[in-house]
C-alpha cells in the first residue's frame, strides 16, 4: 500500500504542477499522435486554474495531439510561459508548422501575454518559423522577454522571417504604448549566416532592450558580425554576448571591439573559436582597458592569437575585480608564451583565472591524402598536414560507440579546432556536436 502511494505521488509530481501555476510533462519520452492520446493532458489543462506555464518538452506531438492541447489552452488568459523545446522528434517537417499554428492561435484566442517562448531543439527550419510568425506579431508577444530558438535549423530564410516578425511586434506594441522589451535571445546552431544575422541585427537595434544574446555556431562572417556589433551598441543593458564558433577575422573583431566601448553592463563575452586573430584581440583588449567595469568572463580561445597579443589581453583585465575567468586556450602561444602569460596573470593576482593552458602542438604521422595541404601552428614551426572529411567521419563513428574512452573527449575537442580542419567544416561540426552529446555531464 505504501509503495503504491509513493509511486502515485511520484507520478503525479512528474507530470503535474511543480511550481505555482505550472503544469509539467517534461522529459517523459512519450509519443502523442492524436487527440485520444492526450486526453489526460487536455483534462488536466482544462481543470488547472490559473495556469501560467506548460512544459511539453522531451515528448513528441503529432498535429492532432497539438490541436487538442491547443483547444484546451484557449481559455487560459493568465498563460505566460511556453516551455516547448524538443517536442517534435521523429515528426515530418510538414507536421510541425500546423501544430505550431494551432498552439499559437490558441494563445491569441486566450488573450495570453507571454513572457517566455522556448522552442529550442525542434529542427523545424524556415517553415517552422512561419508556424510561429502570427504569434510573434500578435499582442500575445508584446510582453515577451525571452525567446529561445536554439538548434532549430532556421537558416537564412527563417532568420529573415523571424526578424520581420519581431520588427512588426515592436512597431505594433510601441503604437499601443508598451514597446516590446525582449531581454534574452537564444538562437545557436541555426545556420543564420550573414544575411540572417544582419536581418536580426536590424530588429535588435530597433528594440534596444536586450540583455543576453546567444548566437553561437551560425556560420556568421565579418559582415554579419559587424551588423551585430552595430546593433549591440543600441542595447545598453547588454550583459551576455555569446558568438562562439563564428568567424570574426580582423574586421569583425575590430567592429565588435568598437561596440564594446559603448557598453558598460557586459559581464560575459564568449568569442571563443571565432578567429579574432591578433589584431582583433588587441582591439578587444583596448576596449576592456577603457571600459567593461563589471566583466566576469572573457573567452578568446582558439582565435589564432599570438603570445604578444595574448599578453595585452591579460594586461587589459588588470583592476577588473569581478573577473572570474579568462580563457585563452588553443591559441598560438607556445610554451614560452604560456609561461609569460601566466607570469603576467600571477603578477595581477589573477593566475587562478586562467586554468590549464593549451596551445597548438605539432601533429605527427597524420594521413596525407587530401589534394591540397593545410597548416597547423606548432610550438616552434609550421607543419603541412592534409585532412579529408572521411577521417573526421571515422572519428565521429568511434566517438558514438560504447567503448570510446571518455577521458579522450577533451583531446578531440582540442583537435577539432585546428586550422587544418577548416576545409572539412561540415564533418568537423558533426564531430563537435557528437562530442558535446557524449560528455559525462550530458
FENCOR-V682711 format. One record per residue. N is the residue number from 1. RES is the residue in one letter. SS is DSSP state (H for helix, E for strand, L for the rest). D_LAST is the distance of its C-alpha to the last C-alpha in Angstrom with 1 decimal. Layout:
N;RES;SS;D_LAST
N;RES;SS;D_LAST
//
This chain:
1;X;L;36.0
2;X;H;33.7
3;X;H;30.8
4;X;H;31.5
5;X;H;31.7
6;X;H;28.3
7;X;H;26.7
8;X;H;28.4
9;X;H;27.4
10;X;H;23.7
11;X;H;24.0
12;X;H;25.9
13;X;H;23.4
14;X;H;20.5
15;X;H;22.4
16;X;L;24.9
17;X;L;25.5
18;X;L;22.9
19;X;L;24.5
20;X;L;28.0
21;X;L;28.7
22;X;E;25.3
23;X;E;24.8
24;X;E;21.3
25;X;L;20.3
26;X;L;16.6
27;X;L;14.2
28;X;L;17.0
29;X;L;16.6
30;X;L;20.4
31;X;E;22.7
32;X;E;25.6
33;X;L;28.3
34;X;L;31.4
35;X;L;33.0
36;X;H;33.6
37;X;H;29.9
38;X;H;29.2
39;X;H;32.4
40;X;H;30.7
41;X;H;28.5
42;X;H;31.6
43;X;H;33.6
44;X;H;31.2
45;X;H;31.0
46;X;H;34.8
47;X;H;35.3
48;X;L;32.9
49;X;L;35.2
50;X;L;34.0
51;X;L;30.8
52;X;L;28.9
53;X;E;25.3
54;X;E;23.9
55;X;E;20.3
56;X;L;20.1
57;X;L;16.6
58;X;L;14.7
59;X;L;18.1
60;X;E;20.5
61;X;E;24.0
62;X;L;27.2
63;X;H;30.0
64;X;H;32.1
65;X;H;29.4
66;X;H;28.6
67;X;H;32.3
68;X;H;32.8
69;X;H;30.2
70;X;H;31.7
71;X;H;35.1
72;X;H;34.0
73;X;H;32.7
74;X;L;36.1
75;X;L;37.5
76;X;L;34.7
77;X;L;36.2
78;X;L;34.1
79;X;L;30.8
80;X;L;28.7
81;X;E;25.0
82;X;E;23.4
83;X;E;19.7
84;X;L;19.8
85;X;L;16.7
86;X;L;15.6
87;X;L;18.8
88;X;L;20.5
89;X;L;18.4
90;X;L;21.1
91;X;L;23.9
92;X;L;26.5
93;X;H;26.5
94;X;H;30.0
95;X;H;28.8
96;X;H;26.7
97;X;H;29.4
98;X;H;31.7
99;X;H;29.0
100;X;H;28.1
101;X;H;31.9
102;X;H;32.5
103;X;H;30.0
104;X;H;31.2
105;X;H;34.8
106;X;H;34.3
107;X;H;33.0
108;X;H;36.0
109;X;H;38.4
110;X;H;37.1
111;X;L;37.7
112;X;L;34.2
113;X;L;33.3
114;X;L;29.7
115;X;L;27.7
116;X;E;24.1
117;X;E;23.5
118;X;E;19.9
119;X;L;19.8
120;X;L;16.6
121;X;L;15.0
122;X;L;18.3
123;X;L;19.7
124;X;L;23.2
125;X;H;25.0
126;X;H;28.3
127;X;H;29.6
128;X;H;26.8
129;X;H;27.9
130;X;H;31.4
131;X;H;30.2
132;X;H;29.4
133;X;H;32.3
134;X;H;34.8
135;X;H;32.5
136;X;H;31.7
137;X;H;35.4
138;X;L;36.4
139;X;H;37.2
140;X;H;34.1
141;X;H;32.2
142;X;L;34.8
143;X;L;32.8
144;X;L;29.4
145;X;L;27.4
146;X;E;23.9
147;X;E;23.3
148;X;E;19.7
149;X;L;19.8
150;X;L;16.7
151;X;L;16.3
152;X;L;19.5
153;X;L;21.5
154;X;L;24.5
155;X;H;26.3
156;X;H;29.4
157;X;H;31.2
158;X;H;28.6
159;X;H;28.4
160;X;H;32.2
161;X;H;32.4
162;X;H;29.9
163;X;H;31.8
164;X;H;35.1
165;X;H;33.8
166;X;H;32.7
167;X;H;36.0
168;X;H;38.0
169;X;H;36.1
170;X;H;37.0
171;X;H;40.6
172;X;H;41.2
173;X;H;39.6
174;X;H;41.6
175;X;H;44.7
176;X;L;44.2
177;X;L;43.9
178;X;L;40.1
179;X;L;38.4
180;X;L;34.7
181;X;L;32.7
182;X;L;29.2
183;X;L;27.1
184;X;E;23.6
185;X;E;23.0
186;X;E;19.7
187;X;L;20.0
188;X;L;17.7
189;X;L;17.8
190;X;L;21.0
191;X;L;23.6
192;X;L;25.9
193;X;H;27.7
194;X;H;30.8
195;X;H;32.6
196;X;H;29.8
197;X;H;28.9
198;X;H;32.7
199;X;H;33.2
200;X;H;30.5
201;X;H;31.9
202;X;H;35.2
203;X;H;33.7
204;X;H;31.9
205;X;H;35.2
206;X;H;37.0
207;X;H;34.8
208;X;L;34.5
209;X;L;32.3
210;X;L;28.8
211;X;L;26.8
212;X;E;23.5
213;X;E;23.1
214;X;E;19.9
215;X;L;20.8
216;X;L;18.8
217;X;L;19.1
218;X;L;22.2
219;X;L;24.8
220;X;L;26.9
221;X;L;29.7
222;X;H;32.3
223;X;H;34.2
224;X;H;31.3
225;X;H;30.1
226;X;H;33.7
227;X;H;33.9
228;X;H;30.8
229;X;H;32.2
230;X;H;35.5
231;X;H;33.7
232;X;H;31.8
233;X;L;35.2
234;X;L;36.1
235;X;L;33.1
236;X;L;34.3
237;X;L;31.7
238;X;L;28.7
239;X;L;26.2
240;X;E;23.1
241;X;E;23.5
242;X;E;20.6
243;X;L;21.8
244;X;L;19.5
245;X;L;20.1
246;X;L;23.5
247;X;L;26.8
248;X;L;29.1
249;X;H;31.6
250;X;H;34.5
251;X;H;35.7
252;X;H;32.6
253;X;H;31.7
254;X;H;35.2
255;X;H;35.2
256;X;H;32.0
257;X;H;33.6
258;X;H;36.6
259;X;H;34.6
260;X;H;33.0
261;X;L;36.5
262;X;L;37.0
263;X;L;34.0
264;X;L;34.1
265;X;L;31.1
266;X;L;28.3
267;X;L;25.7
268;X;E;22.8
269;X;E;23.5
270;X;E;20.9
271;X;L;23.0
272;X;L;20.8
273;X;L;21.5
274;X;L;24.3
275;X;L;27.2
276;X;L;29.1
277;X;H;31.4
278;X;H;33.8
279;X;H;36.1
280;X;H;33.3
281;X;H;31.8
282;X;H;35.4
283;X;H;35.8
284;X;H;32.6
285;X;H;33.8
286;X;H;37.0
287;X;H;35.5
288;X;H;33.5
289;X;H;36.7
290;X;H;38.6
291;X;L;36.2
292;X;L;32.7
293;X;L;33.7
294;X;L;30.5
295;X;L;28.0
296;X;L;24.9
297;X;E;22.7
298;X;E;23.9
299;X;E;21.8
300;X;L;24.2
301;X;L;22.3
302;X;L;23.2
303;X;L;26.2
304;X;L;29.0
305;X;L;30.5
306;X;E;33.2
307;X;H;33.9
308;X;H;36.7
309;X;H;34.7
310;X;H;31.8
311;X;H;34.4
312;X;H;35.6
313;X;H;32.1
314;X;H;31.9
315;X;H;35.4
316;X;H;34.6
317;X;L;32.3
318;X;L;35.1
319;X;L;35.8
320;X;L;32.5
321;X;L;32.1
322;X;L;28.9
323;X;L;27.0
324;X;L;23.8
325;X;E;22.3
326;X;E;24.0
327;X;E;22.1
328;X;L;24.5
329;X;L;22.6
330;X;L;23.4
331;X;E;26.8
332;X;E;30.2
333;X;L;31.1
334;X;H;32.1
335;X;H;32.5
336;X;H;35.4
337;X;H;33.6
338;X;H;30.7
339;X;H;33.3
340;X;H;35.2
341;X;H;32.2
342;X;H;31.3
343;X;H;35.0
344;X;H;35.2
345;X;H;32.1
346;X;H;33.5
347;X;H;36.8
348;X;L;35.2
349;X;L;33.6
350;X;L;30.2
351;X;H;29.2
352;X;H;26.2
353;X;H;24.7
354;X;L;24.4
355;X;L;22.0
356;X;L;22.3
357;X;L;24.0
358;X;L;23.5
359;X;E;26.1
360;X;L;27.3
361;X;L;28.4
362;X;L;30.7
363;X;L;29.2
364;X;L;31.8
365;X;L;32.8
366;X;L;30.7
367;X;L;32.1
368;X;L;34.6
369;X;L;35.1
370;X;L;34.4
371;X;L;37.6
372;X;L;37.0
373;X;L;35.7
374;X;E;33.1
375;X;E;33.1
376;X;E;30.7
377;X;E;31.6
378;X;L;32.0
379;X;L;33.3
380;X;L;36.9
381;X;L;37.3
382;X;E;36.1
383;X;E;35.5
384;X;E;35.7
385;X;E;32.8
386;X;L;32.6
387;X;L;29.4
388;X;L;29.0
389;X;H;26.2
390;X;H;26.6
391;X;H;25.3
392;X;H;22.0
393;X;H;21.8
394;X;H;22.4
395;X;H;19.6
396;X;H;17.1
397;X;H;18.4
398;X;H;18.0
399;X;H;14.4
400;X;L;13.7
401;X;L;15.7
402;X;L;15.0
403;X;L;17.3
404;X;L;15.5
405;X;L;15.3
406;X;H;12.0
407;X;H;14.4
408;X;H;15.6
409;X;H;12.7
410;X;H;14.2
411;X;H;17.6
412;X;H;16.8
413;X;H;15.2
414;X;H;18.6
415;X;H;20.5
416;X;L;19.5
417;X;L;21.0
418;X;L;24.5
419;X;H;27.3
420;X;H;28.3
421;X;H;25.5
422;X;H;26.8
423;X;H;28.9
424;X;H;26.0
425;X;H;23.8
426;X;H;22.8
427;X;H;21.6
428;X;H;20.0
429;X;H;17.9
430;X;H;16.8
431;X;H;15.8
432;X;H;14.0
433;X;H;12.1
434;X;H;11.2
435;X;H;10.1
436;X;H;7.7
437;X;H;6.2
438;X;H;6.5
439;X;L;5.4
440;X;L;5.4
441;X;L;3.8
442;X;L;0.0
//
